[in-house]
Amino acid sequence: MSSALRTVLRTCLTTAMRERDRAAVSALRSAVAAIENAEAVPVHDGPTPTASADVAGAAVGLGATEAQRRLLGEDAERSLVLAEVQSLVEAEAAYAAAGDRDRAQSAAVGVAVLTAVLDEVGDDSR
């Protein structure tokens, strides 16, 4: 199931890819990846597979190594994107201090894109 935030992120990502906006694509991909990584289940939380007698360390049975992903709420997803925004703000300041204008501008574009997405989703949920 896809949340409104994730849907808007992916729609914006598709648009940015078509427009070849590298800075926007980078920021949007990072935000989507942060959400998807947070849904991942640690290896020790999954089912314990039955060991194969034929191959050392192999699991036996259909779906023996599958685990249900975590479900994140809207607030958790929003906080992950806000963390990405904060990271980009810090990167922008660091690049500007180092005199790297191109990377600072790229980070600023990422901040603007993700903030616009958060504003759009925030307006839709009210």
N, C-alpha and C positions, 0 to 999 in steps of 0.2 A: 504494500500500500504506500502510495506516495503522498506526502504532505503538500500543502499549498506552497510552502517555502521551497521545498525541493523541486516542485514543478516549475516555479518561476526561475529558480537558479538554472535549471536545465534548458528552459526556453531561452533565457538570456545567453546561455552558453552557445546554443545553436546559432543564435543571431550574431554573436561576437565572432564565431568561427567563420560564418559566411562573409562577414565584413573584414575578416583577417585582422582583428584587433587583438594583438598578442597580449597586451597588458590585461585586458578584460578577460580573455580566455584563461590566462594564468590564474587570476584571482577567483574566477568562477569555478574552475577545476579544483582549486585548493579547497574552496568552501564545500563543494560536493564531496570531495574525498574526506574531509574532516568529519562530515556527517556519517558517511559510509564506514569509515574506520571506527567511529564510536559505536556503531552497531555490531561490530565484530565481537564474537565470543572468544575469550581466551581458550587455548587448546585444552586446558585441564577442566573446563566447564562442559565440554561436549560429552557425548556418550562414549563409553569405553568399548572399543571394537574388539571383536573376537579375533584372536591371533591365528594366522595361517600356519599349518604344519609344514607347508611346502616352501613358503618364502618368508624369511626372517623379517619381522616387523610389518608384514602386510596385514591389512584388515580384510575380513571375510564378510560377505553379505551385502545385499543391496542397501545403500545408504548408511553403511556402517561408520563412515567417517563424516557424515553430515551432522550439522548442529543448527538449531533454530537461531536466527539472528535476534539481537535485542531490538526492542521497539522503543524508539525515542519519542518523547512528547514534543509538542511545538515549542515549549519553553527551552527544552534541552537543545533542540536544533538551532533555535534563535541564538542561544548563548554560544554555541560553537561558531556560528557565523560572526557574532560580535567579537569573539576571540581572534578570528582571522582578520577582522577589521583592525583590531588593536595591534596585531602583529605587523600589519602593513603600515600603520601609522608610525610605529617604532622604526620600521625599516626605512620609511621615507625620511625620517629625521636623521637616521644614521648615514644614509646615502648622501643627503644634503650636506651634512657636516663633513663628510669625506670628499665633497666636491664632485660627486658622481650625479650629474643632473639627469641623465637619461634614466638611470635606475630609480632615482627619487621621483621623477615624473611618472614612471611606470607604477610605482607603489601608490602614488596619489590617484591615478586612474583606477586602480584596484579598490581603493577606499571609496571612491565615488560610486563605482559600480555596485559594490556590495551594500553600501548605505542606501542606494536607490532601491535595490531589491528588498531590503528590510523595510523601507518605508512603504513600498508597494504592497507587501504582504501584510504589514501592520494596518494599512488602510482597508484592505480586503476583509480582515478578521473583525473589524469593528462594526 
